[in-house]
């Protein structure tokens, strides 16, 4: 269990350090990772606006974060709780496998992201585009 805890903490702190470094990079240079899909095809992907969403969250601008990527903003609390549960399950039991219900949940989220990515490029749903 201690080994799994150490591995989990290493991954968590590494991801946190990368996120902080990326935040500092953007603040110092104003340069963020561009969306390759948007650059190449001219359409918004499901992830467009995530960097702006997090930057707005750091400023406690919740409306700006919501407008940057509505779906990810709304799903973030659910995904955070689920991720914490899976980390706990891994540390306690060493279990990384997804149950049948969890697999269905993951496929539902993928379908939701695909539909969101399509809708945000239709003029009638332009309010879904990142602001």
URKAGI-V340616 format. One record per residue. PSI is psi in degrees with one decimal (NA if undefined). OMEGA is omega as a letter, one per 30 degrees, with the letter a starting at -180 (999 if undefined). Layout:
PSI;OMEGA
PSI;OMEGA
This chain:
-38.8;a
-35.6;l
-43.3;l
-39.2;l
-43.9;l
-42.8;l
-45.4;a
-45.0;l
-36.9;l
-45.8;l
-45.7;a
-49.1;a
-30.8;l
-47.3;l
-39.1;l
-42.3;l
-41.0;l
-43.6;l
-42.9;l
-42.3;l
-40.8;l
-42.0;l
-46.7;l
-42.7;l
-48.0;a
-43.4;a
-37.9;a
-38.2;a
-24.5;a
7.1;a
122.7;l
167.1;l
121.1;l
156.8;l
115.4;a
-38.5;l
-44.7;l
-42.6;a
-42.8;a
-42.0;a
-14.2;l
10.3;l
152.8;l
135.2;l
177.7;a
-23.2;a
-6.5;a
129.5;l
-1.8;a
-41.6;l
-46.2;l
-36.6;l
-48.1;l
-38.5;l
-41.9;l
-37.4;l
-38.8;l
-26.1;l
3.2;a
29.2;l
82.5;a
-34.6;l
-44.4;l
-39.6;l
-43.8;l
-43.7;a
-23.5;a
-43.8;l
93.9;a
-47.9;a
-48.9;a
-37.4;l
-45.5;a
-37.6;a
-19.4;a
-46.7;l
-41.6;l
-46.5;a
-34.6;l
-45.5;l
-43.5;l
-42.0;l
-43.6;l
-41.4;l
-45.2;a
-36.0;l
-45.3;l
-45.4;l
-39.9;l
-46.7;a
-45.4;a
-44.4;a
-9.7;a
17.5;a
120.8;l
-7.6;a
145.8;l
139.9;l
172.0;l
-42.0;l
-38.6;l
-38.0;l
-42.0;l
-42.3;l
-45.6;l
-44.0;l
-34.1;l
-43.5;l
-40.2;l
-45.7;l
-41.6;l
-42.3;l
-40.0;l
-48.1;a
-42.8;l
-44.3;l
-36.4;l
-49.0;a
-37.4;a
-5.7;l
0.0;l
127.6;a
-36.0;a
-25.1;a
31.7;a
-21.0;l
-14.2;l
-14.4;a
149.6;a
140.5;l
NA;999
